[in-house]
Amino acid sequence: MKIAIASDHCGVELKSALVSALSSTVTVLDKGPAGTESCDYCDYAVEVARDIASGAADFGVLICKTGIGMSMAANRFQNVRAALCASVEAATLTRRHNGANVLCLGADCVDAAKALEIVNTFIGTSVDTDGRHERRRWKLERAGRLSDASGLMKDDPEVWAAIEAQTVQEDTEINLIASENTSSRACREAAGSVLMNKYAEGYPGKRWYSGCLPVDAAEELARKRACELFGADHANVQPHCGSAANMAVYFATIKPGDTILSMSLDQGGHLSHGSPVNFSGKYYNIVPYTVDKDTEMLDYDALEKQALEVKPAILLTGASAYPRKLDFKRIREICDKVGCIMMVDMAHIAGLIAGGAHESPVPYADFVTTTTHKTLGGPRGGMVLCKEKWAKALDSAVFPGMQGGPLENIIAAKAVVFREWMMPEKKGYAQQVVKNCAVLCKTVQDRGYRIVSGGTDNHLFLVDVKTSKGITGKEAAAALDAAGIVVNKNTIPYDTESPFRTSGIRVGTASVTTRGMKEAEMVKIGTWIADVLDDITDVSVQERVKREAAELVAGFPVP
Ligand SMILES: *Cc1c(COP(=O)(O)O)cnc(C)c1O
């Protein structure tokens, strides 16, 4: 057991007494001060709080005249619960109920013998694990989610209201938007950090500004971890979003007017794959491929035939609304026959690939682009992985080709998330996302709803609500929203409705899986979806589901 101990000048004497008494039984990390010269209590509270927050010590002890200033300073740190105690009873209860890990003492309130008794009680009492206190401790940590931006309550109440509303929404609704996830606290801490203050045009070690050592370290970590996680030769972590990542590849490889063979938007592709309203469709000659009309899946023979006819400069695969696995080996063979660049946009499935639940395109593709916020669960952003021979062209396409200063705070958050994927806690997550999706899909399907392509292999599926119930995707999504279930309307292959109305909804399981939901919850949610869609005019069903859904999510706290 390690105890970090510190005081201010008023507490030095008591501290020395405790250090000598405790040293025979535990490891004591004496954080100072050594003498009784006047000093600032905050500096010493921070030393001890850092040791607790980082895990370097199991317990902390902080002493000042009253113990109050020390408590205030220490409690500003994540994972620190500092309690001011003047009695053995208080020490017992704050350990058992609040799970306090830092003991604060007032040098004017307790003598050395009493203090030692309190410390020994504090470190010798274990934390109660019954539901009541566990729930309250969780709410204590949970308050941190709201307090993250609580300075805005006073400084900017209007923006604060929006942040609070999002927090409440995440707390109470079931998020099945396939392109979203729930970020970790660590990720948000990096994203909201001071790294946003730095201009860093260029790349680590080769910047256009001075003072880049801290951001160089963060970006180097992101690049190295991305390469390790995905087994890539080279990573550029600077693109501000997935669309920018795609733009970077086009800029690095082809000229305006060159041909890209890509999946059309209404079949499941993405805007940045050549939609006429997007830059990609305006600057390049886009030839769309489709899924097979009967199977609603990719027909690789047909794709090969089309590619040989069209002779594109780039064959682009990857989609925003394709519920099936992609055969990257086969796509590589097609690209080799045509002699074109193989580009895979894994924006949606990057997390499944990182977690080993979907085959990786990295060994096959010249370029792999992605977002970092979908199944990957990180900050809103983009990234490009490529083979070594393309590294230089890619980096100059991003900067100075299309962007100025990178968002180093977001890059740091990307690094945090790449590391999370390599931790044991993340093991099985991607597989659970896929399992959850299969169960949710089957539950809805068994209630008589037509599923595009008949099922799903990944984190999402599409429900054809038009064929099933004669309603549009827009109407279905609105009814589900009223019932506390958030999905999005989505075109389905060969849709006869406008992209604004659509015949389908898209349903995804990344976010609910991050919150810890499993197959049993998927059956409940699938049943609710069917209950609501069976009659979208029945408001009482929507109200019932909204109530039950809120009860369910309360048991699966947002990180
Ligand atoms: C989401 C997505 C993108 C890009 O997303 P941004 O909103 O630009 O970050 C690119 N490609 C695919 C396939 C996507 O699904």
PDBQT file of the ligand as one rigid body, heavy atoms in Angstrom, charges set to zero:
ROOT
HETATM    1  C1  LIG A 601     -19.198   9.445 -42.381  1.00  0.00    +0.000 C 
HETATM    2  C2  LIG A 601     -18.465   9.112 -43.597  1.00  0.00    +0.000 A 
HETATM    3  C3  LIG A 601     -17.481   9.954 -44.146  1.00  0.00    +0.000 A 
HETATM    4  C4  LIG A 601     -17.115  11.331 -43.712  1.00  0.00    +0.000 C 
HETATM    5  O1  LIG A 601     -17.606  11.897 -42.660  1.00  0.00    +0.000 OA
HETATM    6  P1  LIG A 601     -17.384  13.389 -42.187  1.00  0.00    +0.000 P 
HETATM    7  O2  LIG A 601     -18.751  13.774 -41.773  1.00  0.00    +0.000 OA
HETATM    8  O3  LIG A 601     -16.840  14.201 -43.293  1.00  0.00    +0.000 OA
HETATM    9  O4  LIG A 601     -16.419  13.262 -41.059  1.00  0.00    +0.000 OA
HETATM   10  C5  LIG A 601     -16.773   9.495 -45.231  1.00  0.00    +0.000 A 
HETATM   11  N1  LIG A 601     -17.020   8.309 -45.759  1.00  0.00    +0.000 NA
HETATM   12  C6  LIG A 601     -17.964   7.491 -45.284  1.00  0.00    +0.000 A 
HETATM   13  C7  LIG A 601     -18.175   6.166 -45.933  1.00  0.00    +0.000 C 
HETATM   14  C8  LIG A 601     -18.738   7.867 -44.207  1.00  0.00    +0.000 A 
HETATM   15  O5  LIG A 601     -19.687   7.058 -43.758  1.00  0.00    +0.000 OA
ENDROOT
TORSDOF 0
